[in-house]
Amino acid sequence: MTTSFRQADVASESLEPGLLAPPSAQPLSGDIRVRSQVFFAPEREGILSGIWESDPGTARWEFTDRGEVIHVISGSMTVAEDDEPEVRLSAGDTAYFPIGWTGTWTVHEPLRKVFVVYPPR
């Protein structure tokens, strides 16, 4: 096994542009611009990690075949699991979305997060 180390400045790392779209999420408020950079994605393990940024908007997320852990670097959003109360997340907050989580994310201001996506065991 090879181990490597790369330091990332999560607050200012440059990110690649795109649009939020399935299978990750279904935008509910029109096009939502996102930017991301994946730093860790070994093919065998099905785990990936990186930085993700989103413009404001609302989207439906369904973690049917993967889960995600996030740490918010800047911005804020509200997450609402189906049939559960909303939770507001902002800079410094960490959240866990287990496999099977479904609900909405509403990004209130440009949001930047560190993420780790993981597969089922």
N, C-alpha and C positions, 0 to 999 in steps of 0.2 A: 504494500500500500504506500502510495506517495502522499506526503502531506506538504501543503504549501501555505503561505501566509501572504495576505494582501491587506494593507490598511486602506480603508475607505473613509473619506470625509463625507458622511451621510448628509450633512447640511448643504454641501455645495457640489457634490458629484454631478457631472453632466449626464443627462438622461436622454433616451431615444423616444421621440414622439409617436403617438398612435391615438386610436379612439377606443373607448371602452366598448366591448362587444362580447357576445357569447363566444366561447363557453364560460368565460370568467363571470360575466354579469350581463344583465339585460337593462340597458338604459331606459328609464321611465320619464326623463325630462328632456328628451332630445339628445343630440350628440354631446358626448362628454369627452373632452380631450384629456388624455393621460400620457405620462412619460414614465419610462422604467429603465432599469439596468439590472440584469441578473449577474450575480457574482459567483454563485455556486449552483451547479446543476449536474451532478454526476448522473449518467444515464441509468445505471443499475439501481440506485436507491430510490429514484422517483422524488427526491427532495430537491427543492430549489429555494434560493434565497437571494435577496437583492433589495433595491430601493424602488419605490413606486410613488408617483405623484399624480394627483387628479385635480382638475378644475371643479368648481361647484356643480352639483347636480344630484339627482336621485336615481338609484339603480337597484334592481332586485338581484340578490346574490343567493345561489344555491350551492352549498358545499356537499354535493352528493357523493363524490368520489375522491375527495381530498379534504384536508383541513388546513387552517392557516393560523399562525401566530403573528401579530403585528405589534410594532412599537411606533407611536406617532412622534415624528420629529418636529413638525410644524403644522399649523392649521387646525381645523376642527371638523368633526362630523358627528352625526347621530346615527346609531345603529338600532334597529328594531327587529328582534327575532319575531317570527310569526306568533301572534297571540301572547306576546310578552311586552312589558313596558320598554320605552326607549331608554337608551343609555348614551350619554354624550361623551365623546372622546376628544382630547386635545393634547397638545404637546406634552410629552412625558408619560402619557398613558400607554399601557400595554393591554392587549385584548387577545382572546383565544376564541377561534371559531371552529368548533369540533366538526368532524365529519357528520353530516346530517343536518347542520345548521342551515336554516332558510329564513330570509327576511330582507329588509331594505337597509341600504346605507344612503344617508343624505350628507353630502359634503357641503359645508356651509361657506368655507373659504378654502383657497388652494391648500391641499393636504399633501404632506410628504411623510411616508412611513417606510420603515424597514420591515420586511416580511420574510417569513419562512413558511413555505407550503410543503405539506407532507402527505404521503399516501396512506391508505389503510395498512395495517400490519400484514 
